[in-house]
Amino acid sequence: MLKQCVAQICFDFFSRLPIVVEPHEVQVSSDTGILPIRQFDDQIGLTDRFVACLNDARDPDHTEHSLPEMVRQRIFGILAG
């Protein structure tokens, strides 16, 4: 049986808790493919610049999720398919 050895992949966008992806020979979700896109977005600040162009007229006292959170969720959801 042939086994592939793949190195760990580390993401640094959440500094308080390191995220390490270590491939195993099991069936896993494909959702982890969005992690490199998230790290790239953090580095170039694309969604942050996009959100800066929007006006959030909602009352902050009645708002559970921030506009940047919702924009990122929508964009990454589209990218994830």
C-alpha positions in Angstrom: 0.0 0.0 0.0 1.4 3.4 -1.0 1.1 6.2 1.5 1.6 9.9 0.8 3.3 12.1 3.4 2.1 15.6 3.4 3.4 18.3 5.8 1.3 20.2 8.2 -0.2 23.5 6.9 -0.5 26.3 9.4 -2.8 29.4 9.2 -2.0 32.5 11.2 -5.2 34.6 10.8 -6.4 33.8 14.3 -3.4 34.6 16.5 -4.9 33.5 19.8 -5.4 30.0 18.6 -3.2 28.4 15.9 -4.9 26.5 13.2 -3.0 23.5 11.9 -4.2 21.3 9.1 -2.7 17.8 9.1 -3.9 15.5 6.3 -5.0 12.0 7.3 -6.3 9.1 5.3 -9.9 9.6 6.3 -12.9 11.1 4.5 -13.2 14.7 5.6 -15.2 17.7 4.6 -14.1 19.9 1.8 -14.9 23.0 3.7 -11.3 23.4 4.8 -10.4 24.6 1.3 -11.7 28.0 2.3 -9.0 28.5 5.0 -6.3 29.5 2.5 -8.7 32.0 1.0 -9.4 33.4 4.4 -5.7 33.8 5.2 -5.1 35.5 1.8 -8.1 37.8 2.4 -6.6 38.8 5.8 -3.3 39.5 4.2 -4.6 41.7 1.4 -7.6 43.2 3.3 -10.0 42.8 0.3 -13.2 42.3 2.3 -12.2 45.0 4.8 -11.9 47.5 2.0 -15.2 46.4 0.5 -17.0 46.8 3.8 -15.5 50.3 4.2 -17.5 51.3 1.1 -20.8 50.2 2.6 -23.1 52.1 5.0 -24.5 50.1 7.9 -27.7 52.0 9.0 -28.7 49.4 11.5 -29.1 50.2 15.2 -26.0 48.8 17.0 -28.1 48.1 20.1 -30.2 45.7 18.0 -27.4 44.1 16.0 -26.0 40.7 16.8 -23.6 40.4 13.9 -21.3 43.1 12.6 -21.4 44.1 8.9 -17.9 42.8 8.3 -18.9 39.4 9.8 -21.9 39.2 7.5 -20.0 40.3 4.4 -17.2 37.8 5.0 -19.8 35.0 5.6 -21.6 35.8 2.4 -18.4 36.1 0.3 -16.8 33.0 1.7 -20.1 31.1 1.3 -20.2 32.0 -2.4 -16.6 31.0 -2.8 -17.2 27.7 -1.0 -20.1 26.9 -3.4 
